[in-house]
Amino acid sequence: MPRLNGEGATMPDVLIVDGDDHYREVLSANLIALGFSVMCFAKGPSLLEALSSGMEAKVALLEWALPEMSGFELLDTLRKSRIGLPVVFLTAYSQVERELQALDRGAVDFVDKARGIEVLVHRLRLIMNGQRQIPPPAMPEVERHGELALHPSMARALWLDQDVGLTIAEFNVVTLLVSSKGEIQTYRAIYDAVHFAGFIAGSGDRGYTTNVRSFVKRIRSKFLAIDPGFSAIKNVRLVGYRWPDR
């Protein structure tokens, strides 16, 4: 069960949600030693239950990779529930794409665990003193291409108004194809969109073509799960793929 730490505290300064028991306990102890009151949770649903029961706090620290629901899903749920609790993401796997997604969706900060307690405490004090505010909700940028809607800031693609569930790399490939409708994108160009220009994998100079075919097959399967008649990604034999200009 979550518990409140901090002498005489009736409401926590900081809520920690992290599935790593050891890290959660160490971080909690460090923050308490520095004067913060802390409540800990191992899973997102436990935090949501506490907040729905009336708990309040000044800031929440969320691990990105949580059990049952990810930190990103937890942030979405908080914002959809109109809970204005400032959120800071903690992660041991910092990636620019993830950081941008989190900030675009309403997080106030994103801190790599490896940076240590001093950096985290400095960020927490800025937030608690009101120097870092929750960004106002913005209308997401949407690019519409027939039945396809692309949300670049969130790396999300919707087909027939349903989330396709693409990874960031898959989203980049779909964006590449759609941005040049009617034109052929070669296996090499698609592979570069997934990795980087000049990256080679597989057997021989063109070994990457097998990887690209498998990758595109996986993308197609996600669209087909929504629309069995999906046919927007066209094969160009021995060359690559194209998105029809219509």
Secondary structure, DSSP 4 states (H G I P E B T S, - for coil): ---EESTT-SS-SEEEE-S-HHHHHHHHHHHHHTT--EEEESSHHHHHHHHHTT---SEEEEESS-SSS-HHHHHHHHHHTT----EEEEESS--HHHHHHHHHTT-SEEEEGGG-HHHHHHHHHHHHTTSS-PPPP-PPP-EEETTEEEEGGGTEEEETTEE----HHHHHHHHHHHHTTTS-EEHHHHHHHHS-TT---SSSTTTHHHHHHHHHHHHHHHHHHH-TT---SEEETTTEEE----
